[in-house]
Amino acid sequence: MIIYHKYLRIHLGGEYRFMNNMLALRAGYKVNYDEEGMSAGIGFRKNIVGTNIKLDYSYSDLGVFNTVNRISIGASF
């Protein structure tokens, strides 16, 4: 038996960290959305002289709206 509902939306995703947790690869998929679907990204974090530096990039496919690229930079003291 397959259960289907037109408003049922599922978000799938994962993250893999390596190089002593300095780099992260991310991927995700949204099920049953009109335009959204696949997304992917990469993250970098490093402690430099007591300051935590973060740099993240993500790519999202939005169908007829083309693609969205996001970049974030962060620091914590």
VENHUVEN-V762587 format. One line per field, one symbol per residue. ss: DSSP state (a for helix, b for strand, c for the rest). psi: psi as a letter, one per 30 degrees, with the letter a starting at -180 (. if undefined). burial: # if it has 16 or more other C-alpha atoms within 10 Angstrom, else .. A space follows every 10 residues. Layout:
ss: ???
psi: ???
burial: ???
This chain:
ss: cccccccccb bbbbbbbbcc ccbbbbbbbb bccccccbbb bbbbbbbbcc bbbbbbbbbb bcaaacbbbb bbbbbbc
psi: kkkkkffkkk kkllkkkahh gekkkkklkk khkeelckll lklkkkjjhg kjkkkkklkk jhbfgblkkk kkklkk.
burial: .......... .......... ..#####.## .....##### #####..... ...#.##### ##........ .......
